[in-house]
């Protein structure tokens, strides 16, 4: 593999379609590559998906893309790896090892401390490759989806909805609820208005005139994605999560979304029970693997 050339996609943007095609060549199954951005998990890669990556390492054999590894932001200390991927399954190990080595160098120079990867539980080749390069399994991560076809033509009850899109006046209350539940998330940094400009929708649940629960939903036209969902600490234990979730499903169906998806850790039994009661079904499972730099 010494004759291969390593480039950064930022330096060779014309390679984006071929690189995306390489990722997209591995649909769910034995060799499935889990997308580095949660909201795109289970969906085919597109060239525009690389726009939010920290970087994409590409290996060329002449002018042909034969391997790639994308670095996706996760936290200030850690990145999520998307890949590595090789043009031929037989070449995954040598190409993957080289890409991981180059990735470690780049991440250390950038000041990161560790990296993580989501590996489809059926993809034994990727699991073995990462284990051989310092990764260990942490927890299983489930992807749940809800088909909205049955809700698309649901009629309104005529009563004022308790779940609605957040107004600017709701933002402070929503930020307080989401930040309390997800202190490590950067979603609320610099306010919700910026996220809404990026395509997010924020929903709130109103009870007795006050915001008691909130959620952040990604506006991807291919499939809506629930990124965050939380109930105010003082209002928990009243099945408000279920009310909020059902309201989101109805609202997203009215927007003609085909479906709604989310991720949940495999050991979060209460959340899984909630999602299944609301009609979500598990599509597949990935193992979260982590490694120090």
C-alpha positions, -999 to +999 in steps of 0.1 A: +000+000+000+031+023-001+022+034-036-011+050-025-014+088-022-031+104+008-051+136+003-075+157+023-109+162+007-107+199+014-077+200-010-094+179-036-132+188-035-137+173-069-133+138-053-164+143-031-188+124-054-165+094-058-158+094-020-195+095-012-201+067-036-175+046-018-193+051+015-227+045+000-215+012-015-219-004+020-257-005+028-270-021+060-257-056+063-225-075+069-203-047+058-225-017+067-207+015+076-226+035+102-228+072+093-207+095+114-235+119+120-264+104+141-291+121+121-279+104+089-275+069+104-289+042+082-290+065+052-268+065+021-239+090+020-242+121-001-214+145-011-230+173+010-227+152+041-189+160+042-196+197+046-199+194+084-169+170+088-137+182+105-119+165+077-120+136+052-089+115+045-089+100+010-065+074-004-059+074-041-045+047-064-035+070-093-067+090-098-091+063-083-105+067-048-097+034-030-102+043+007-116+070+029-121+080+065-142+109+077-137+128+110-170+140+125-173+164+154-186+150+187-171+170+216-142+192+223-121+162+233-134+135+210-144+129+174-166+102+158-150+083+129-170+075+099-152+046+083-126+036+073-139+022+040-120+005+012-130+000-024-127-038-019-135-056+013-103-076+010-083-044+012-101-030+043-074-040+068-043-025+051-061+006+039-079+010+072-047+007+093-030+034+072-060+057+075-063+052+112-026+059+117-029+092+097-060+101+116-043+097+150-015+120+139-039+147+127-062+145+158-032+147+182-020+178+165-055+193+167-056+187+205-081+159+207-078+132+233-098+103+220-120+090+192-151+069+189-168+048+162-202+032+157-199-003+143-229-023+130-230-054+151-231-075+119-198-060+106-172-083+120-145-070+097-148-034+109-149-045+146-118-067+142-100-038+125-107-013+152-100-038+180-066-044+164-060-006+165-067+001+202-105+004+202-126-013+229-164-017+230-183+006+253-221+002+248-246-007+221-265+020+204-300+013+188-315+032+159-353+034+163-377+046+135-414+055+133-431+054+099-455+084+097-477+072+069-505+063+092-504+098+108-501+118+076-539+123+073-548+123+110-574+150+117-569+176+145-591+173+176-600+210+175-584+215+209-554+238+213-523+216+209-502+212+241-472+205+219-461+232+194-431+247+177-411+269+201-414+306+196-385+330+205-403+336+238-400+299+246-363+297+239-349+305+273-372+279+290-363+253+264-326+259+267-329+255+305-346+221+301-324+208+274-292+220+291-302+204+324-308+170+308-278+171+284-250+191+301-224+178+277-243+188+245-233+219+226-267+222+210-278+251+231-246+270+229-253+306+216-290+300+217-316+281+197-321+306+169-287+297+154-297+260+153-331+268+137-312+286+110-293+254+104-326+235+099-336+224+134-371+226+147-377+230+185-409+217+201-422+225+235-449+210+257-471+235+275-487+226+307-507+252+327-492+280+306-456+270+312-430+251+291-424+218+309-407+198+282-387+205+250-371+187+221-348+194+192-356+178+158-334+180+128-350+192+097-333+168+072-359+163+044-350+126+040-361+117+076-368+137+107-344+131+136-350+136+173-317+148+186-327+158+221-359+153+242-363+163+278-387+171+306-380+197+333-367+181+364-396+195+385-422+180+362-409+144+357-430+114+366-461+126+348-457+108+314-449+142+298-422+126+276-449+104+260-471+135+254-443+154+239-432+125+217-467+119+204-471+156+197-439+157+177-449+127+156-482+143+147-465+176+139-439+160+118-465+140+099-483+172+091-451+185+076-451+154+053-421+138+068-419+101+058-406+091+092-389+100+125-358+083+139-337+086+170-308+068+188-309+053+223-283+034+243-291-003+246-290-001+284-316+027+286-346+005+293-371+032+303-364+052+272-367+021+249-400+012+266-413+048+259-403+047+223-418+013+216-451+023+233-452+053+209-448+031+179-410+032+172-394+000+160-357-009+162-340-010+128-305-021+138-278-019+165-243-005+165-216-009+191-199+023+202-162+017+203-137+041+217-099+045+217-074+070+232-050+089+209 
